[in-house]
């Protein structure tokens, strides 16, 4: 089962990885996480714990994908309604 980490844990892990003299892989081992996860978190958070441009773009991308999916559902519903009402006027 995949473990989930809250945002504060991620930020603290990133801060620690930048502040420590240890290599990132060793910091990750100390935190009992993979170094790949810690590197991914370092893409999302700065050494101060702020969100990076990458994180902001990722959130925007997710929001846009959701909006596109919702609009596709609406379009499909409108097509079906249009076909239904067109069949009534025949």
C-alpha positions in Angstrom: 0.0 0.0 0.0 1.2 3.5 -0.9 2.0 5.8 2.0 0.7 9.3 1.9 2.6 12.3 3.3 1.0 15.6 4.2 2.3 18.8 2.6 4.0 19.9 5.8 6.0 16.7 6.0 7.1 17.2 2.4 8.1 20.8 3.0 10.1 19.8 6.1 11.8 17.0 4.2 12.8 19.4 1.4 14.1 22.0 3.9 16.1 19.3 5.6 17.6 18.0 2.4 18.8 21.5 1.5 20.0 22.3 5.0 21.9 19.1 5.6 25.4 18.3 4.7 24.4 14.8 3.9 23.6 13.7 0.3 19.9 13.7 -0.7 19.8 9.9 -0.8 21.1 9.7 2.7 18.5 12.2 4.0 15.8 10.2 2.2 17.0 7.0 3.9 16.9 8.8 7.3 13.3 9.8 6.6 12.4 6.3 5.4 11.4 7.5 1.9 13.0 6.9 -1.5 15.4 9.4 -2.9 13.2 9.7 -6.1 10.3 10.9 -3.9 12.5 13.5 -2.2 13.9 14.7 -5.5 10.3 15.0 -6.8 9.4 17.0 -3.7 12.4 19.2 -4.3 10.9 20.1 -7.7 7.7 21.3 -6.0 9.2 23.1 -3.0 12.1 25.5 -2.5 14.6 25.3 0.3 12.3 27.7 2.2 9.3 25.5 1.7 7.6 27.7 -0.8 6.0 26.2 -3.9 8.1 26.4 -7.0 7.0 27.4 -10.5 6.8 23.7 -11.4 4.3 23.1 -8.6 2.1 26.0 -9.5 2.1 24.9 -13.2 1.2 21.3 -12.1 -1.7 22.5 -10.1 -2.9 24.7 -12.9 -2.6 21.8 -15.3 -4.7 19.6 -13.1 -7.4 22.3 -12.7 -7.5 22.7 -16.5 -7.8 19.0 -17.1 -10.7 18.8 -14.7 -12.4 21.8 -16.4 -11.9 20.2 -19.9 -13.4 16.9 -18.6 -16.4 18.7 -17.1 -17.0 20.6 -20.4 -16.8 17.4 -22.4 -19.6 16.0 -20.2 -21.7 19.1 -20.7 -21.1 19.0 -24.5 -22.2 15.3 -24.6 -25.3 16.1 -22.6 -26.2 19.0 -24.9 -25.7 16.8 -28.0 -28.1 14.2 -26.5 -30.6 16.9 -25.6 -30.4 18.4 -29.1 -30.9 15.0 -30.7 -33.9 14.3 -28.4 -35.6 17.6 -29.2 -34.9 17.2 -32.9 -36.6 13.9 -32.9 -39.7 15.5 -31.4 -40.1 17.8 -34.3 -40.1 15.2 -37.1 
